[in-house]
Amino acid sequence: EAGSVSSGASRGTVTGVPRDLESVVRGVTRLATLLEAAQTFVDDVSAGKRAADPAVGASIAEALSAVPRLPAETVAKAVRGGVSDLVMTSFLTS
């Protein structure tokens, strides 16, 4: 299926390219949910509400180290441009 993600042993792999804006929205929503869960875990460990898990900490560190550090405005411009391209392509193909 286009745009689907399968879980590997340590990280997911993309098996296709999203074909429409709806796929992108679903993906971003899922990413936001996962980031919120990671943030809650880190906050709970920091506050002493939960025991630290070195494996989870290592996974979070690995994931964060894979993300390039870009200024927020650069990311915002890229997202706006990509969404605009998707909307235009969707409009032209319908």
C-alpha positions as CSV (number, residue, x, y, z in Angstrom):
1,E,0.0,0.0,0.0
2,A,1.4,3.4,-0.9
3,G,2.5,5.4,2.1
4,S,2.5,2.5,4.5
5,V,5.2,2.0,7.1
6,S,6.3,-1.4,8.4
7,S,8.2,-1.8,11.6
8,G,11.6,-3.2,11.5
9,A,13.7,-4.4,14.4
10,S,14.9,-1.0,15.4
11,R,13.1,1.5,13.1
12,G,10.2,1.6,10.6
13,T,10.8,1.5,6.8
14,V,8.8,3.4,4.2
15,T,7.3,1.0,1.6
16,G,5.7,3.7,-0.6
17,V,5.1,7.4,-1.1
18,P,1.9,9.0,0.1
19,R,-0.4,9.8,-2.8
20,D,-2.5,12.4,-1.3
21,L,-2.8,15.1,1.3
22,E,-4.9,12.9,3.5
23,S,-2.0,10.4,3.8
24,V,0.3,13.2,4.9
25,V,-2.1,14.5,7.5
26,R,-2.5,10.9,8.9
27,G,1.3,10.6,9.0
28,V,1.8,13.9,10.8
29,T,-1.0,13.1,13.2
30,R,0.6,9.8,14.0
31,L,4.0,11.4,14.4
32,A,2.6,14.0,16.8
33,T,1.0,11.3,18.9
34,L,4.2,9.4,19.1
35,L,6.2,12.5,20.1
36,E,3.6,13.3,22.8
37,A,4.0,9.8,24.2
38,A,7.8,10.1,24.2
39,Q,7.6,13.6,25.9
40,T,5.2,12.2,28.6
41,F,7.6,9.3,29.2
42,V,10.6,11.6,29.6
43,D,8.7,14.0,31.8
44,D,7.5,11.1,34.1
45,V,11.1,9.8,34.4
46,S,12.4,13.3,35.1
47,A,9.8,13.8,37.8
48,G,10.5,10.4,39.4
49,K,7.0,9.1,38.6
50,R,8.4,6.3,36.5
51,A,11.5,4.2,36.5
52,A,14.0,5.0,33.8
53,D,14.4,2.3,31.1
54,P,17.8,2.5,29.4
55,A,16.6,0.8,26.3
56,V,13.8,3.3,25.8
57,G,16.2,6.2,26.5
58,A,18.6,4.8,23.9
59,S,15.8,4.5,21.4
60,I,14.7,8.1,22.0
61,A,18.3,9.3,21.7
62,E,18.9,7.4,18.5
63,A,15.7,8.8,17.0
64,L,16.5,12.4,18.0
65,S,20.1,12.1,16.7
66,A,18.7,11.1,13.2
67,V,16.8,14.3,12.9
68,P,18.8,17.2,11.3
69,R,18.9,20.4,13.4
70,L,17.1,23.1,11.4
71,P,15.8,26.5,12.4
72,A,12.0,26.4,13.1
73,E,11.4,28.9,10.2
74,T,13.2,26.6,7.7
75,V,11.0,23.7,8.7
76,A,7.9,25.8,8.6
77,K,8.7,27.0,5.1
78,A,9.4,23.5,3.9
79,V,6.1,22.2,5.3
80,R,4.1,25.1,3.8
81,G,5.7,24.6,0.4
82,G,5.2,20.8,0.5
83,V,1.5,21.2,1.5
84,S,1.0,23.8,-1.2
85,D,2.5,21.5,-3.8
86,L,0.3,18.6,-2.7
87,V,-2.8,20.7,-2.8
88,M,-2.0,22.0,-6.3
89,T,-1.2,18.5,-7.5
90,S,-4.4,17.2,-6.0
91,F,-6.4,20.0,-7.6
92,L,-4.9,19.5,-11.0
93,T,-5.4,15.7,-11.0
94,S,-9.1,15.9,-10.0
